[in-house]
Amino acid sequence: MIKFPNAKINLGLHVIARREDGYHDLETVFYPIGLKDALEIVPYAEGLPSAPGQRYQLEQTGLSLQGAAEENLVIKALKLISSEKAIPPVEIHLLKKIPFGAGLGGGSSDAAAMLQLLNDLFSLGYTEQQLITLAARLGADCAFFIRNQPALATGIGDILEPVDIDLGDLILVLVKPDIGIPTQTAYAMITPRKPAQSLREIVTLPVSEWKKRMKNDFEAPIFKKYPEIYRIKQQLYARGALYASMSGSGSSVYGLFQKEPDLNGLFGNHFVWTSCKL
């Protein structure tokens, strides 16, 4: 059984307050995009060698995974389900196309897809809401990928409210420089603030007005430390973007265009992905 976990972008991001538990209260709009990984699980092949007690075998291609397999969110999702349900050993095949350290939620999307695959393959009986609750235990934005529809996220990113927005008539250009920004590092650079206007209101405005009103609070400190990321945003505007922004805490930057831009001579050393339909 196979799924194709997709990335997301953030339409605006307000860091409102630091919580007593060390997390931050946020306001952002998650929007799914068509950049995808591929995740397949199958029951363990008979006779497949494994370490004593091992309940999975992971085969990974594409972009190299960072860190030990045990720390990957796909494996954490498997272990979370295994702590509640009796499931047989599985083979996992993960093709990574969504860049790491980019603010695109690739790992979270993979984890949500893993929960769904296990539920479907082994008929575990979890409802959608139960999967959302499980996903939230793996990461603040994991729950979003269960429904995978545009949503206003508040709390630590785990309280989701549907948003009626469709950017399907626009072209998205996504640029990821060879810079990875750890989430903890990004938050350490932020001074929380209450926004002058809620994203709930801003996102209903025409996209042409977002440049003046929709902000990502991570941009100012990140741009100061990494000027290359700021240059990418300015280059997207110079090519005619209606709106351009860093996604999440970076380092990817996206632009929304009415027509496909000419990118010749730009971003030669960067990861670039263009979608003609969001």
Secondary structure, DSSP 4 states (H G I P E B T S, - for coil): -EE--EEEEEEEEEEEEE-TTS-EEEEEEEEEEEEE-EEEEEEPPTT----TT--EEEEEEESPPPS-GGGSHHHHHHHHHHTTS----EEEEEEE-SPSSSSS-HHHHHHHHHHHHHHHHTT----HHHHHHHHHHH-TTTTHHHH-S-EEEETTTTEEEE-----TTSEEEEEE-S----HHHHHHT------SS-HHHHTTS-GGGHHHH--BTTHHHHHHH-HHHHHHHHHHHHTT-SEEEE-TTSS-EEEEESS----TTS-TTSEEEEES--
